[in-house]
Amino acid sequence: MHFLNPMLQNHPMESAFIQTWLNRLADKYSSNVFSNFSSGSASANTEMFIDVYDSRYEGAIYRDFLNSDSKVQALSICNGQLLNIGTFDVVYQDVKRRPNMLRVHSLQEGEVITPSCVTVHSYLVESALCRGYADVGLFGLCGSDKRVMHDYNLSYVFNTLDYLNSSLDKGDCLFCFGLDPYLLNWGKPLSALNVSALDELALSRPVCIVSNNFSMAFVNSALLEKIKQSAIGRSPAFSGFIESIKTLGYVDAEGMSILPWAFSDKELLGQLGTLPTTFDTIVNQGKKRGISHFEVALQSHFVELLFDNLIQSTSDKHRFSTYHTYQTHIDDLARVDHCEVMKISQLERLDEKVSVAIAIGRLATCGYKWVHDYHYEELFVPCNRILHNGSNLCLHSDFPREPLCPLRLAEIATERDIEAMPKNYSCDERTLDPGQCLTRLKALVAITHGAARHAKVASFNELGGAAHFMKLDHDPLIDNTRWRDIKAALL
């Protein structure tokens, strides 16, 4: 599947900015940098319990979403391993034959147990670095997975900069991520964010705003002066960097590698020191949204080293797997990642051996681009067409471009509605290509079993294997509650 590999080259976490930032961090890294970090996980209980979940009286247990008749009465789990599943009598009798202590959990009204979610190709390490700074994207400073901002505009960006400026120590850089230039100005040059415009805000500190979907950034004079005082400021590359900014008004793709030199040695060491905490926070946020397995994208050997160190203190190492984005290979299960648009000729080449990961969240947040720049030979996130060709379908968030919330992605796949800037569309325009809408079952499969197959999670919910189940407070197949508002808890 060579023809789709270039899609990864435009990912913001693969940009020259991130690569240079990582290189600078590698220069400051030492083996004891995470020595004081403890995940705070409880010590292993010496008494082994078997938990039996009972749905005979209330709620429901779905073994899978592969068909509409997959409900069972009970399941049993011991130390993260799925022991049995089926009728309550069969599960209970099996447990009684074992030496472990028994705990029975009866589901309450409205509660359901379903397969938990798998998130693929997530840049957890890089995102943990970025989360130390402000997110000025469509989801605001908190990165909420609930709704996108309807008033995302230049006024929001300026107000955010003013708010953040008041919370920083004197002399600190104000670095921001997540900016979506296309939606801010519908593809036109953002002259309102050029160097002189940011200088007029008089924030009295270096400012850098990095885009989340283009290789570009916006800076002020104070940040350029700080880079000038660094080692790179004495090189010929800096002169070309300044000339480019004078011409364009912003930092282009070639200049992105210069920006990390604005970080001082003290800041770099601080970023490494806080990395375990931000990484742990992201993983815990994902677990609260029903994610039991994270496939972490590794773009360099240094990222792999950091990741190995970050998970050393966790007892759930089997909840992580990795995918090397810097390696190009074809194996027995060809996979396509970060897919948003596919040509008809490409779709025709898909078969049952291929697994396609669709970045479905961008459909709801970049509607303008695809309504007005649509090409007749291409389909935008063609979910149904991929399944029609017999290929495996996985929905993913393209994290950190979208929040970690698989149920939100499944909801978008069933509706295909534009959420951003709703006043700019008629009712007919808001649903993009409704023929590609997934049924509820297919959408839920794509974030559970489909995602597990894409990440090659071994023995996903097979007897004797790791248990990947979550408890929801509403039934996604029956209840009318918005899926992204459903609360999840891993078993």
C-alpha positions in Angstrom: 0.0 0.0 0.0 2.8 2.4 -0.9 0.5 4.9 -2.4 -0.9 6.1 0.9 2.3 6.3 3.0 2.9 10.0 2.2 -0.2 11.0 4.2 1.9 10.7 7.4 4.4 13.3 6.2 1.9 16.2 6.9 1.2 15.2 10.5 2.1 18.1 13.0 3.9 15.6 15.3 6.2 14.7 12.4 7.0 18.3 11.6 10.5 19.9 11.6 9.5 21.8 14.8 8.8 18.6 16.8 11.9 16.9 15.4 14.2 19.7 16.3 12.5 20.0 19.7 13.1 16.3 20.4 16.8 16.7 19.3 17.3 19.5 21.7 15.7 17.5 24.5 17.9 14.5 23.6 21.0 16.6 24.3 19.7 17.3 27.8 18.4 13.8 28.6 20.0 11.6 31.3 19.1 8.2 32.5 17.9 9.5 35.9 15.6 12.2 34.5 12.5 10.2 35.5 14.0 8.7 38.7 11.6 10.5 41.0 8.5 9.7 39.1 6.0 7.2 40.5 2.7 6.4 38.8 1.1 6.2 42.2 -0.5 2.9 41.2 -1.7 0.7 44.1 0.4 -2.2 45.0 -0.7 -5.6 43.8 -3.3 -7.2 46.0 -2.1 -10.5 47.4 -5.6 -11.8 47.4 -6.7 -12.7 43.8 -10.4 -11.9 43.3 -12.6 -13.0 40.4 -15.2 -10.4 39.4 -18.4 -11.6 38.0 -20.7 -9.1 36.3 -24.4 -10.0 36.2 -27.0 -8.5 33.9 -29.9 -10.8 34.6 -32.0 -8.1 36.3 -30.9 -4.8 34.9 -28.6 -3.4 32.2 -27.0 -5.5 29.5 -23.7 -7.1 28.5 -22.5 -7.0 24.9 -19.9 -9.5 24.1 -19.2 -7.6 20.8 -20.9 -5.3 18.3 -20.4 -7.6 15.3 -24.1 -8.4 15.3 -27.3 -7.1 16.9 -27.7 -10.3 19.0 -24.5 -10.5 21.0 -25.9 -10.0 24.5 -24.8 -12.4 27.3 -25.9 -12.7 30.9 -22.5 -12.6 32.7 -18.8 -12.5 32.3 -15.9 -13.1 34.8 -12.6 -11.4 35.0 -9.5 -12.2 37.2 -6.5 -10.0 37.3 -7.3 -8.4 33.9 -7.9 -11.8 32.2 -11.2 -12.8 30.7 -12.2 -16.2 32.3 -15.6 -16.9 31.0 -18.6 -15.3 29.3 -22.2 -16.6 28.7 -25.1 -17.5 30.9 -24.9 -16.6 34.6 -25.1 -20.2 35.7 -22.3 -21.4 33.5 -20.1 -18.4 34.5 -20.9 -18.9 38.2 -20.3 -22.6 38.3 -16.9 -22.1 36.6 -15.9 -19.5 39.2 -16.9 -21.8 42.1 -14.4 -24.4 40.9 -11.5 -21.9 41.3 -9.7 -21.1 44.5 -10.1 -17.4 44.2 -12.5 -15.2 46.2 -15.6 -14.2 44.4 -17.2 -10.7 43.9 -20.5 -10.4 42.1 -21.4 -7.0 40.5 -25.1 -6.6 39.5 -25.7 -4.0 36.8 -28.0 -1.1 37.6 -30.7 0.3 35.4 -29.3 1.9 32.3 -25.8 0.4 32.8 -24.2 -1.7 30.1 -20.9 -3.5 29.6 -19.4 -3.4 26.2 -16.0 -4.1 24.6 -13.7 -1.2 25.5 -12.0 1.0 22.9 -8.6 0.9 21.3 -6.9 4.1 20.1 -4.3 3.7 17.3 -1.4 5.7 16.1 -1.5 8.2 19.0 1.4 10.6 19.6 1.3 10.2 23.4 4.9 11.2 24.1 4.9 14.3 21.8 1.5 15.3 23.0 2.7 15.1 26.6 5.3 17.6 25.7 2.8 19.9 24.0 0.3 19.7 26.8 2.7 21.7 28.9 1.6 24.6 26.8 -1.7 26.1 25.8 -4.0 24.6 23.2 -5.7 27.4 21.2 -7.4 25.0 18.8 -11.1 24.3 18.2 -11.5 22.5 21.5 -10.2 25.4 23.7 -7.7 25.5 26.5 -9.2 22.4 28.2 -9.1 20.2 25.1 -12.7 19.1 25.8 -14.1 16.2 23.8 -17.7 17.5 24.2 -18.2 20.1 21.5 -16.1 22.1 19.1 -16.1 25.9 19.6 -18.7 27.7 17.4 -17.0 31.1 17.9 -13.5 30.0 17.0 -12.1 33.2 15.5 -9.2 35.7 15.7 -10.8 37.4 18.7 -10.8 34.1 20.6 -7.0 33.8 19.8 -6.2 37.3 21.0 -8.3 37.0 24.2 -6.6 33.6 24.9 -3.1 35.2 24.5 -4.1 38.0 26.9 -5.4 35.5 29.4 -2.4 33.3 29.3 0.0 36.2 29.4 -1.2 37.1 32.9 -0.6 33.6 34.2 3.1 33.3 33.2 6.3 34.3 35.0 8.3 37.2 33.7 10.5 36.2 30.8 8.8 32.9 30.1 7.9 32.1 26.5 4.2 31.9 25.6 4.1 28.8 23.4 0.7 27.8 22.0 -0.4 24.8 19.9 -3.5 23.8 18.1 -4.1 26.8 15.9 -6.3 26.1 12.8 -5.4 28.8 10.3 -7.8 27.5 7.7 -10.9 27.9 9.8 -9.8 31.2 11.3 -9.7 32.9 7.9 -11.0 30.3 5.4 -7.7 29.7 3.7 -6.6 33.3 3.2 -3.3 34.6 4.6 -3.6 35.4 8.3 -2.1 38.9 8.2 -3.8 39.7 11.5 -1.3 37.3 13.2 1.9 38.5 11.6 4.9 39.7 13.6 3.9 43.4 13.8 0.3 42.5 14.8 1.5 40.3 17.7 3.9 43.0 18.7 1.0 45.5 19.0 -0.5 43.3 21.7 2.4 44.4 23.9 2.5 41.1 25.8 6.1 41.8 26.9 7.3 38.2 26.4 8.2 35.9 23.5 5.1 34.5 21.7 4.9 31.5 19.3 1.7 30.0 18.0 2.1 26.7 16.2 -0.5 25.4 13.7 -2.1 22.0 14.3 -2.6 21.1 10.6 -0.1 23.2 8.6 3.7 23.5 8.8 3.5 27.2 9.9 3.8 29.3 13.0 3.2 32.9 14.1 5.7 34.7 16.3 6.5 38.2 17.7 9.8 40.2 17.7 10.6 39.2 21.3 10.7 35.5 20.3 12.9 36.3 17.3 15.3 38.2 19.5 15.5 35.2 21.9 16.4 32.9 19.1 19.0 35.4 17.9 20.7 35.2 21.3 20.9 31.3 21.1 23.5 29.3 19.3 21.5 29.1 16.1 21.3 32.9 16.0 25.0 33.0 14.9 24.5 30.7 11.9 23.8 31.6 8.3 20.4 29.7 8.6 19.1 32.4 11.0 19.5 35.2 8.4 17.5 33.3 5.8 14.9 32.5 8.6 14.5 36.3 9.3 14.2 37.2 5.6 11.5 34.6 5.1 9.5 36.0 8.0 9.8 39.5 6.6 8.4 38.3 3.3 5.7 36.0 4.5 4.8 37.5 7.9 4.9 34.0 9.5 7.2 31.0 9.9 7.0 28.6 7.0 7.8 24.9 6.9 11.5 25.4 6.3 11.8 27.8 9.3 10.0 25.6 11.8 13.2 23.8 12.8 14.6 27.2 14.1 11.8 27.8 16.6 12.8 25.2 19.3 16.0 27.3 19.9 13.8 29.8 21.7 13.7 27.2 24.6 16.5 27.8 27.1 18.4 24.9 28.7 16.4 25.5 31.9 13.1 25.2 30.0 14.2 22.0 28.3 15.2 20.3 31.5 11.8 21.4 33.0 10.0 19.9 30.0 11.7 16.6 30.5 11.0 16.7 34.2 7.3 17.2 33.8 6.9 14.7 31.0 5.9 11.7 33.2 3.1 13.7 34.9 1.6 15.0 31.6 1.9 11.6 30.0 0.1 9.9 32.9 -2.6 12.6 32.8 -3.3 11.9 29.1 -3.5 8.2 29.6 -5.9 8.5 32.5 -8.1 10.9 30.5 -8.2 8.3 27.7 -9.2 5.6 30.2 -12.1 7.7 31.4 -13.3 7.7 27.8 -13.3 3.9 27.6 -9.8 3.3 26.1 -8.2 0.1 27.4 -5.4 -0.1 24.8 -3.1 2.6 23.4 -1.0 2.1 20.3 1.8 4.7 20.6 3.3 6.2 17.4 7.1 6.2 17.6 8.8 8.5 15.1 12.4 8.2 16.4 14.6 6.1 18.6 14.6 8.9 21.2 10.8 8.9 21.4 11.0 5.1 21.9 13.5 5.6 24.7 11.2 8.1 26.4 8.2 5.9 26.0 9.9 2.9 27.5 10.9 5.0 30.5 7.4 6.4 30.9 5.7 3.0 31.2 8.2 1.3 33.4 6.3 2.2 36.5 2.9 1.0 35.2 1.5 -2.5 35.9 -0.5 -2.4 32.7 2.3 -2.7 30.1 0.1 -5.0 28.0 -2.2 -2.0 27.6 0.3 -0.4 25.3 1.7 -1.3 21.9 3.8 0.7 19.5 4.0 1.5 15.8 7.1 2.9 14.2 6.2 5.7 11.8 9.8 6.1 10.7 9.8 2.6 9.1 8.1 1.9 5.9 7.2 -1.8 5.5 4.4 -4.0 4.1 3.4 -7.0 6.2 0.7 -9.6 6.0 -1.9 -7.0 7.1 -1.3 -3.9 5.1 -2.5 -0.8 7.0 -3.3 2.7 6.1 -3.1 5.4 8.8 -4.4 8.9 9.1 -6.6 8.6 6.1 -9.0 11.4 5.4 -9.5 11.4 1.6 -9.2 8.6 -0.9 -9.5 8.6 -4.6 -11.9 6.2 -6.3 -8.9 4.4 -7.9 -7.3 3.8 -4.5 -10.6 2.5 -3.0 -10.8 0.0 -5.8 -7.4 -1.5 -4.8 -8.6 -2.2 -1.2 -9.4 -5.8 -0.2 -9.9 -7.9 2.9 -6.1 -7.9 3.7 -6.1 -4.1 4.2 -6.9 -2.2 7.4 -7.7 1.5 7.1 -7.6 3.9 10.0 -9.9 6.9 9.2 -9.3 10.2 11.0 -13.1 10.8 11.2 -12.9 13.7 13.7 -11.6 16.1 11.0 -14.9 15.7 9.1 -16.8 17.6 11.8 -14.2 20.3 12.4 -12.9 21.1 8.8 -16.2 21.1 6.9 -15.6 24.3 5.1 -12.5 23.0 3.3 -14.3 19.9 2.0 -17.6 21.6 1.1 -15.8 24.2 -1.1 -12.7 22.3 -2.3 -14.4 19.0 -3.1 -12.9 16.9 -5.9 -15.1 14.7 -8.0 -12.6 11.8 -8.1 -12.1 11.8 -4.3 -14.2 10.7 -1.3 -13.9 12.3 2.1 -13.6 9.7 4.9 -15.4 7.0 2.8 -16.3 4.7 5.7 -19.0 2.6 4.0 -17.0 2.2 0.8 -14.0 0.8 2.8 -16.3 -1.8 4.4 -18.0 -2.6 1.1 -14.6 -3.6 -0.3 -14.1 -6.0 2.6 -11.4 -4.1 4.3 -11.2 -3.6 8.1 -12.2 -0.1 9.3 -10.8 1.6 12.3 -11.8 5.1 13.6 -9.2 7.1 15.3 -8.8 10.7 16.6 -5.4 11.5 15.0 -4.4 12.5 18.5 -3.4 15.2 19.5 -5.2 16.9 16.6 -8.5 15.6 18.1 -9.3 14.7 21.7 -9.2 11.1 22.9 -12.8 10.2 22.8 -13.7 7.1 20.6 -17.4 7.4 21.3 -17.4 10.9 19.9 -15.7 9.5 16.7 -18.3 6.8 16.4 -21.1 9.3 16.7 -19.5 11.5 14.0 -19.4 8.5 11.7 -23.1 7.8 12.1 -24.1 11.5 11.4 -21.3 13.0 9.3 -22.4 16.5 10.4 -20.2 19.6 10.4 -19.9 21.0 13.9 -17.5 23.9 13.4 -18.9 27.3 12.3 -22.5 26.1 11.9 -23.8 29.5 10.7 -21.8 29.2 7.5 -23.8 26.2 6.2 -27.4 25.5 5.2 -29.1 22.3 6.5 -28.3 20.5 3.3 -24.6 21.4 3.5 -24.1 20.3 7.1 -24.2 16.5 6.4 -21.2 15.5 4.2 -21.9 12.6 1.8 -24.7 10.9 3.9 -24.3 7.7 1.8 -21.1 7.1 3.8 -22.8 7.2 7.2 -22.2 4.1 9.3 -24.9 2.2 11.2 -24.5 2.3 15.0 -23.2 -1.3 15.1 -20.6 -0.7 12.4 -19.5 2.5 14.1 -19.0 0.8 17.4 -17.1 -2.1 15.8 -14.8 0.4 14.2 -13.6 1.8 17.6 -13.4 -1.6 19.3 -12.8 -4.8 17.4 -11.8 -2.9 14.2 -9.3 -0.8 16.0 -8.0 -3.8 17.9 -7.4 -5.6 14.6 -5.7 -2.5 13.1 -3.3 -2.3 16.1 -2.9 -6.1 16.2 -4.0 -6.4 19.8 -3.6 -10.1 20.6 -6.6 -12.1 21.8 -8.9 -9.1 22.0 -11.6 -10.3 24.4 -10.9 -14.0 23.8 -11.3 -16.4 26.6 -8.0 -16.6 28.5 -6.7 -13.4 27.0 -6.7 -9.8 28.3 -10.2 -8.5 29.1 -11.1 -5.3 27.2 -14.4 -4.2 28.6 -15.9 -1.0 29.9 -19.1 -0.1 31.8 -21.2 2.7 30.3 -24.0 4.6 32.1 -26.2 4.5 29.0 -26.8 1.9 26.3 -25.4 3.3 23.0 -27.7 1.1 21.0 -30.9 2.0 22.8 -30.6 5.2 24.7 -30.9 8.5 22.9 -28.0 10.1 25.0 -25.3 11.6 22.8 -22.5 9.1 22.7 -19.8 11.6 23.5 -21.7 12.4 26.8 -21.8 8.8 28.0 -19.6 8.2 31.0 -17.3 5.2 30.7 -15.3 3.2 33.3 -12.9 0.3 32.5 -13.5 -3.0 34.2 
